[in-house]
Amino acid sequence: MHQQPDSSLFFVGTATTVLRRDGFTVVTDPNFLRRGQRAYLGKGLSSRRLTDPAIAVEDLPPLDAVALSHLHGDHYDRVAKRGIQPTVPVVTTVPGAKRLKRRGVSSAGLRTWQPWELSKGGSTLRITALPGRHAPGPMQAALPTVMGMLLEFHPADGGRPYRIYESGDTLVIDDLTEVVRRYPDIDMALLHLGGTKVLGVTVTMDGRMGADLIELLELGRRAKIVPVHYDDYGVFKSPLEDFRAEVERRGLVADIRYVARGDTLPLD
């Protein structure tokens, strides 16, 4: 079992992180395929993994929940399904939850702005579905419904919750401005980048769009920013350097933490 400090983020790879805070342990978008294995993306499409995850699925600590932005082969794969106990609740989209339940996996499907809660030892974990759009126009029909997520860790002493925004595989859309109107005190933002292209169409944020989102949500003055989901598959066409260069070109003032696979970032 991987030993991880309390109140920390451990980056596994792709959009997979292990979050520990206030007695809870949550894994996001569990992708544990090895380098060379294929993620199946639906409609006959697949992509070969170019990297290895920092740990294997069997190295995960005991989990309280899985926070899944959408049911796609590079976010919840066959290795994760076999390796994570089916009794661990998977909090995801409504269509994703329906499919998982048919596979015997405990799941909760959320509509936009709908919360899910779990209490333990006086602390509360709340996961709320946020807006997201995986593709422009008619291309949306070819890809799974996606959501962003707000993970709130409420301590037992009644103090201020720690809030993590995960963008999910979204493009930059106006609906996202409602996120910071409702939650102005975000502590950390996990941005799914990579500029994924499917059939020639960009379906996740590239480096330019990532900078657009920082400006749109004024994240530079709100949160630590952690880029994820940028170099693990052949369909990812915008490397992390694109994002770095665009942030520098615009002169954005932001607390961006570049966390390598296998590294741990304190949540404080």
SULJO-V462761 format. One record per residue. N is the residue number from 1. RES is the residue in one small letter. PHI is phi in whole degrees, 0 to 359 (999 if undefined). Layout:
# SULJO-V462761
n=N res=RES phi=PHI
n=N res=RES phi=PHI
This chain:
# SULJO-V462761
n=1 res=m phi=999
n=2 res=h phi=289
n=3 res=q phi=267
n=4 res=q phi=232
n=5 res=p phi=297
n=6 res=d phi=297
n=7 res=s phi=54
n=8 res=s phi=206
n=9 res=l phi=246
n=10 res=f phi=246
n=11 res=f phi=266
n=12 res=v phi=272
n=13 res=g phi=139
n=14 res=t phi=48
n=15 res=a phi=253
n=16 res=t phi=270
n=17 res=t phi=230
n=18 res=v phi=248
n=19 res=l phi=253
n=20 res=r phi=235
n=21 res=r phi=194
n=22 res=d phi=51
n=23 res=g phi=87
n=24 res=f phi=255
n=25 res=t phi=233
n=26 res=v phi=232
n=27 res=v phi=253
n=28 res=t phi=257
n=29 res=d phi=39
n=30 res=p phi=289
n=31 res=n phi=233
n=32 res=f phi=238
n=33 res=l phi=300
n=34 res=r phi=265
n=35 res=r phi=303
n=36 res=g phi=97
n=37 res=q phi=280
n=38 res=r phi=258
n=39 res=a phi=266
n=40 res=y phi=265
n=41 res=l phi=253
n=42 res=g phi=88
n=43 res=k phi=57
n=44 res=g phi=79
n=45 res=l phi=264
n=46 res=s phi=210
n=47 res=s phi=216
n=48 res=r phi=275
n=49 res=r phi=286
n=50 res=l phi=258
n=51 res=t phi=231
n=52 res=d phi=256
n=53 res=p phi=293
n=54 res=a phi=293
n=55 res=i phi=223
n=56 res=a phi=273
n=57 res=v phi=299
n=58 res=e phi=289
n=59 res=d phi=272
n=60 res=l phi=296
n=61 res=p phi=286
n=62 res=p phi=304
n=63 res=l phi=254
n=64 res=d phi=264
n=65 res=a phi=196
n=66 res=v phi=246
n=67 res=a phi=259
n=68 res=l phi=242
n=69 res=s phi=292
n=70 res=h phi=188
n=71 res=l phi=270
n=72 res=h phi=218
n=73 res=g phi=297
n=74 res=d phi=258
n=75 res=h phi=233
n=76 res=y phi=212
n=77 res=d phi=256
n=78 res=r phi=295
n=79 res=v phi=291
n=80 res=a phi=297
n=81 res=k phi=299
n=82 res=r phi=287
n=83 res=g phi=267
n=84 res=i phi=263
n=85 res=q phi=305
n=86 res=p phi=293
n=87 res=t phi=277
n=88 res=v phi=288
n=89 res=p phi=294
n=90 res=v phi=257
n=91 res=v phi=261
n=92 res=t phi=205
n=93 res=t phi=288
n=94 res=v phi=298
n=95 res=p phi=298
n=96 res=g phi=295
n=97 res=a phi=296
n=98 res=k phi=298
n=99 res=r phi=293
n=100 res=l phi=294
n=101 res=k phi=298
n=102 res=r phi=295
n=103 res=r phi=270
n=104 res=g phi=84
n=105 res=v phi=259
n=106 res=s phi=295
n=107 res=s phi=208
n=108 res=a phi=231
n=109 res=g phi=263
n=110 res=l phi=246
n=111 res=r phi=269
n=112 res=t phi=306
n=113 res=w phi=77
n=114 res=q phi=276
n=115 res=p phi=261
n=116 res=w phi=228
n=117 res=e phi=230
n=118 res=l phi=219
n=119 res=s phi=248
n=120 res=k phi=198
n=121 res=g phi=57
n=122 res=g phi=89
n=123 res=s phi=267
n=124 res=t phi=227
n=125 res=l phi=255
n=126 res=r phi=238
n=127 res=i phi=243
n=128 res=t phi=243
n=129 res=a phi=284
n=130 res=l phi=242
n=131 res=p phi=299
n=132 res=g phi=195
n=133 res=r phi=216
n=134 res=h phi=280
n=135 res=a phi=200
n=136 res=p phi=276
n=137 res=g phi=50
n=138 res=p phi=297
n=139 res=m phi=297
n=140 res=q phi=302
n=141 res=a phi=293
n=142 res=a phi=271
n=143 res=l phi=236
n=144 res=p phi=296
n=145 res=t phi=302
n=146 res=v phi=235
n=147 res=m phi=225
n=148 res=g phi=279
n=149 res=m phi=218
n=150 res=l phi=246
n=151 res=l phi=256
n=152 res=e phi=245
n=153 res=f phi=253
n=154 res=h phi=263
n=155 res=p phi=287
n=156 res=a phi=295
n=157 res=d phi=278
n=158 res=g phi=80
n=159 res=g phi=288
n=160 res=r phi=299
n=161 res=p phi=289
n=162 res=y phi=268
n=163 res=r phi=245
n=164 res=i phi=242
n=165 res=y phi=263
n=166 res=e phi=247
n=167 res=s phi=292
n=168 res=g phi=69
n=169 res=d phi=279
n=170 res=t phi=249
n=171 res=l phi=272
n=172 res=v phi=278
n=173 res=i phi=232
n=174 res=d phi=299
n=175 res=d phi=302
n=176 res=l phi=291
n=177 res=t phi=297
n=178 res=e phi=293
n=179 res=v phi=301
n=180 res=v phi=278
n=181 res=r phi=294
n=182 res=r phi=279
n=183 res=y phi=230
n=184 res=p phi=287
n=185 res=d phi=250
n=186 res=i phi=289
n=187 res=d phi=265
n=188 res=m phi=214
n=189 res=a phi=233
n=190 res=l phi=261
n=191 res=l phi=256
n=192 res=h phi=278
n=193 res=l phi=252
n=194 res=g phi=100
n=195 res=g phi=54
n=196 res=t phi=302
n=197 res=k phi=243
n=198 res=v phi=235
n=199 res=l phi=53
n=200 res=g phi=82
n=201 res=v phi=254
n=202 res=t phi=283
n=203 res=v phi=234
n=204 res=t phi=222
n=205 res=m phi=298
n=206 res=d phi=268
n=207 res=g phi=300
n=208 res=r phi=295
n=209 res=m phi=294
n=210 res=g phi=301
n=211 res=a phi=293
n=212 res=d phi=302
n=213 res=l phi=293
n=214 res=i phi=302
n=215 res=e phi=289
n=216 res=l phi=300
n=217 res=l phi=265
n=218 res=e phi=51
n=219 res=l phi=292
n=220 res=g phi=301
n=221 res=r phi=254
n=222 res=r phi=246
n=223 res=a phi=211
n=224 res=k phi=291
n=225 res=i phi=244
n=226 res=v phi=238
n=227 res=p phi=286
n=228 res=v phi=223
n=229 res=h phi=63
n=230 res=y phi=221
n=231 res=d phi=215
n=232 res=d phi=269
n=233 res=y phi=224
n=234 res=g phi=296
n=235 res=v phi=281
n=236 res=f phi=278
n=237 res=k phi=252
n=238 res=s phi=241
n=239 res=p phi=292
n=240 res=l phi=302
n=241 res=e phi=299
n=242 res=d phi=300
n=243 res=f phi=293
n=244 res=r phi=304
n=245 res=a phi=295
n=246 res=e phi=290
n=247 res=v phi=299
n=248 res=e phi=292
n=249 res=r phi=300
n=250 res=r phi=277
n=251 res=g phi=67
n=252 res=l phi=291
n=253 res=v phi=265
n=254 res=a phi=206
n=255 res=d phi=269
n=256 res=i phi=264
n=257 res=r phi=250
n=258 res=y phi=270
n=259 res=v phi=256
n=260 res=a phi=283
n=261 res=r phi=306
n=262 res=g phi=91
n=263 res=d phi=262
n=264 res=t phi=241
n=265 res=l phi=239
n=266 res=p phi=296
n=267 res=l phi=255
n=268 res=d phi=208
